[in-house]
Amino acid sequence: MEISVIELVLRSAAQRGVLDEAEVNAAVDRMWSAVAAFKEAQSIPRETPQERERKMAAAMEEFCEVSTDVVGLLNRAASG
């Protein structure tokens, strides 16, 4: 599923009062930040492959962590 669709679902749930808007904003911001960090890491010149891999791994780790939070929010939205 596209991040923009997930964002739309979460924001809709927040507008309906099912989810806390601040919590949704934080999760959405973290998702987009992780994606941006990953894309930025991909563009690091080939002369520094270790740095590139380190930054990509850190971005993936952040994305996985926020994904867990987002799944929880989506479950709450579905049950609310």
Buried (B, 14 or more C-beta within 10 A) or exposed (E): EEBEEBBEBBBEBBEEEBBEEEBBBEBBEBBBBBBEBBEEBEEBEEEEEEEBEEBBEBBBEBBEEBBEBBEEBBEBBEEE
